[in-house]
Amino acid sequence: MDNKIWNCIIKRLSDEETEESKYLLDNWIIADAAHEEKYKEVKSLWELTGELPLEAYNGFDEVRQRILTGSEHQLPKPAGHRFWKYGLAAAMTGMFLLAVFFYYKPGKPATAQDQWIVKRAEAGSTLSIVLPDNSKVWLNSGSELSFQSEFGRDKARLVKLNGEGYFEVAHDSAHPFVVKSGKLSTTVYGTSFNVRAYENERVSTVSVNSGRVGVMASAIKAAVFLLPKDKLTYDKKNDEITKAAVNLDDVNPWLQGELIFEQSPLNEVFAALSRKYDLKIETGKTSYEGCRLTARFKNKSITEVMRTLKLSMNIQSKSVGKTIYIEGGNCM
């Protein structure tokens, strides 16, 4: 998309459209269905950022460069025009959204030159990592984090997560921090948040401890913003997203040795127990698909957990070495 079209879009979104810019933009949109889709998506993103006086600039590239360099006082302020409604923070929000959509849309293929470094927390253990930009990551058991050897030198600080991780991101307004986890793409500039996205679990979640986080998924066209105490849940089967409040203590309880299950399918409960305690759980031919558990276990042994399951759900278990055999249950 060239600067002329960007100018037309900017004018329309800032209510400064002229007959000429309207003519150019309308024809560009009509010319290709992909153009129409791109405009709708850009419009949806910008509506989340507040009003910006972008009509004063010659093109988006110039605007982006000024925002990235943090030159707030160099921004022209012609008489009779609106100034920043929300200050430089709003401008950064706009840049954040555009970075999410245009550069790091889920599914972008890696180039042949990419060299990925992989860190993994084995079952029964957690792992702490300090990335080259000084961001800190804690991986839950059975989780894997990948990042490029040239991390931080590209337009974004991109990592890939399979499993669960808690992030404390070093602030860098010029390089958004992007976490790709399945169909979710989570973008920040500097904040702390938790992402849970195990391949064998139906839902993925993003919970925020501090700062502001934007999440995009294949199910939505616009970013969903999360603030502290916000939790986003993505149902991979139905391709649906919900947003709810969460206690800060429940953002990353696993770091304090706590397991929280909220109407969790028992198959996922057993998988979580396998990861945490580094053991194998056998259910035979029983799937337990219709069984769900709501419970909290803080620093409990696997023996205590299984005792609770027996009392609450009549689930019988037998341990043989590092394998637990499960049978029964009153939800069958």
Order of alpha helices (4+ residues) and beta strands (2+ residues): alpha-alpha-alpha-alpha-alpha-beta-beta-beta-beta-beta-beta-beta-beta-beta-beta-beta-beta-beta-beta-alpha-beta-beta-alpha-beta-beta
